[in-house]
Amino acid sequence: MASAHGGAVAVSDVVVKEHAEGWHAFTRFVTAGIIAVVLLLLMFLAHFALGWGFSMFLMIVGDIILVLALLLGKV
């Protein structure tokens, strides 16, 4: 129980920084995954209006842009 300690537990700044860096990496991974799934769903939706070939082209271009954004740290 938290109240059994009688006060706040001391936590090292190094541990807090490592946790924050890990959390940031995880949120970048999840954001990239969500964007990739949205691109896939948009491709499935676009194939009705544009056809499979152009939809695949747009998805590949979107994936390339996503990878470049990840490499540049924009996502």
Residue frames relative to the residue before (quaternion, step in Angstrom):
aa qw qx qy qz dx dy dz
M 1.0000 0.0000 0.0000 0.0000 0.00 0.00 0.00
A 0.5300 -0.6584 0.4379 0.3062 3.53 -0.98 0.83
S 0.6732 0.5082 -0.3122 0.4372 3.59 0.99 -0.71
A 0.5585 0.6266 -0.3896 0.3790 3.61 1.19 -0.33
H 0.6065 0.5790 -0.3555 0.4130 3.61 1.16 -0.42
G 0.3843 -0.7462 0.4662 0.2796 3.54 1.12 -0.54
G 0.8104 -0.0029 -0.0073 0.5858 3.60 1.21 0.10
A 0.7014 -0.4427 0.3389 0.4440 3.51 -1.30 -0.12
V 0.4094 -0.6921 0.5420 0.2443 3.54 -1.11 0.76
A 0.4017 -0.7161 0.5174 0.2411 3.58 -0.84 0.96
V 0.0686 -0.7849 0.6158 0.0018 3.55 -0.89 1.00
S 0.4965 -0.6718 0.4732 0.2799 3.53 -0.94 0.95
D 0.5337 -0.6227 0.4704 0.3258 3.57 -1.09 0.72
V 0.5994 0.5649 -0.3549 0.4423 3.59 1.11 -0.64
V 0.6531 0.5057 -0.3105 0.4704 3.58 0.97 -0.86
V 0.6485 0.5131 -0.3170 0.4644 3.57 0.96 -0.85
K 0.6604 0.5042 -0.3087 0.4630 3.61 0.94 -0.86
E 0.6474 0.5075 -0.3206 0.4697 3.63 0.96 -0.82
H 0.6481 0.5111 -0.3191 0.4656 3.57 0.97 -0.83
A 0.6584 0.5085 -0.3114 0.4593 3.59 0.93 -0.86
E 0.6546 0.5022 -0.3165 0.4681 3.61 0.97 -0.80
G 0.6495 0.5098 -0.3137 0.4689 3.58 1.00 -0.80
W 0.6496 0.5120 -0.3119 0.4675 3.55 1.00 -0.84
H 0.6367 0.5248 -0.3272 0.4605 3.60 0.99 -0.79
A 0.6511 0.5039 -0.3155 0.4718 3.61 0.95 -0.82
F 0.6484 0.5174 -0.3189 0.4585 3.59 0.99 -0.81
T 0.6798 0.4808 -0.3077 0.4604 3.60 0.87 -0.86
R 0.6031 0.5315 -0.3614 0.4724 3.62 1.10 -0.59
F 0.6436 0.5253 -0.3135 0.4600 3.58 0.99 -0.87
V 0.6779 0.4818 -0.2927 0.4719 3.59 0.88 -0.93
T 0.6385 0.5232 -0.3285 0.4589 3.61 0.96 -0.81
A 0.6552 0.4962 -0.3116 0.4769 3.60 0.93 -0.84
G 0.6426 0.5235 -0.3217 0.4577 3.59 1.00 -0.76
I 0.6515 0.5048 -0.3137 0.4716 3.57 0.96 -0.84
I 0.6481 0.5081 -0.3206 0.4680 3.59 0.95 -0.83
A 0.6507 0.5148 -0.3198 0.4575 3.61 0.96 -0.82
V 0.6562 0.4944 -0.3147 0.4753 3.60 0.96 -0.80
V 0.6363 0.5138 -0.3307 0.4710 3.60 0.98 -0.78
L 0.6289 0.5229 -0.3364 0.4668 3.62 0.99 -0.75
L 0.6468 0.5152 -0.3155 0.4655 3.58 0.98 -0.83
L 0.6773 0.4824 -0.2951 0.4705 3.59 0.89 -0.90
L 0.6351 0.5135 -0.3320 0.4720 3.60 1.03 -0.71
M 0.6167 0.5308 -0.3508 0.4636 3.59 1.06 -0.68
F 0.6544 0.5031 -0.3179 0.4663 3.59 0.94 -0.85
L 0.6644 0.4892 -0.3012 0.4781 3.58 1.02 -0.76
A 0.6882 0.5027 -0.2838 0.4395 3.60 0.93 -0.89
H 0.5843 0.6055 -0.3989 0.3644 3.61 1.05 -0.51
F 0.5763 0.5793 -0.3872 0.4270 3.61 1.17 -0.42
A 0.7535 0.3820 -0.2064 0.4937 3.58 0.95 -0.84
L 0.8042 0.3306 -0.1361 0.4749 3.57 0.95 -0.86
G 0.4854 -0.6285 0.4598 0.3973 3.58 1.14 -0.51
W 0.6565 -0.5629 0.3423 0.3674 3.55 -1.22 0.54
G 0.6474 0.5595 -0.3344 0.3948 3.57 0.90 -0.88
F 0.7139 0.4326 -0.2597 0.4855 3.56 0.78 -1.01
S 0.6172 0.5419 -0.3462 0.4534 3.59 1.07 -0.67
M 0.6467 0.5014 -0.3183 0.4786 3.58 0.98 -0.81
F 0.6230 0.5399 -0.3343 0.4568 3.57 1.02 -0.80
L 0.6734 0.4890 -0.2981 0.4674 3.59 0.89 -0.91
M 0.6484 0.5100 -0.3287 0.4598 3.59 1.01 -0.74
I 0.6493 0.5072 -0.3236 0.4652 3.60 0.94 -0.82
V 0.6365 0.5073 -0.3258 0.4810 3.59 0.99 -0.80
G 0.6497 0.5155 -0.3118 0.4636 3.59 0.98 -0.82
D 0.6524 0.5042 -0.3147 0.4703 3.58 1.00 -0.78
I 0.6311 0.5188 -0.3339 0.4701 3.59 1.02 -0.75
I 0.6490 0.5030 -0.3145 0.4764 3.59 0.96 -0.85
L 0.6339 0.5288 -0.3280 0.4593 3.60 1.01 -0.79
V 0.6644 0.4939 -0.3084 0.4685 3.60 0.90 -0.88
L 0.6503 0.5051 -0.3201 0.4685 3.59 0.95 -0.82
A 0.6473 0.5090 -0.3210 0.4678 3.59 0.98 -0.80
L 0.6377 0.5154 -0.3273 0.4697 3.58 1.04 -0.73
L 0.6730 0.5004 -0.2998 0.4547 3.58 0.92 -0.88
L 0.7037 0.4426 -0.2583 0.4922 3.57 1.09 -0.68
G 0.4865 -0.6940 0.4123 0.3340 3.58 1.29 -0.10
K 0.4248 0.7205 -0.4541 0.3069 3.59 1.16 0.46
V 0.6875 0.4099 -0.2746 0.5329 3.60 1.22 -0.30
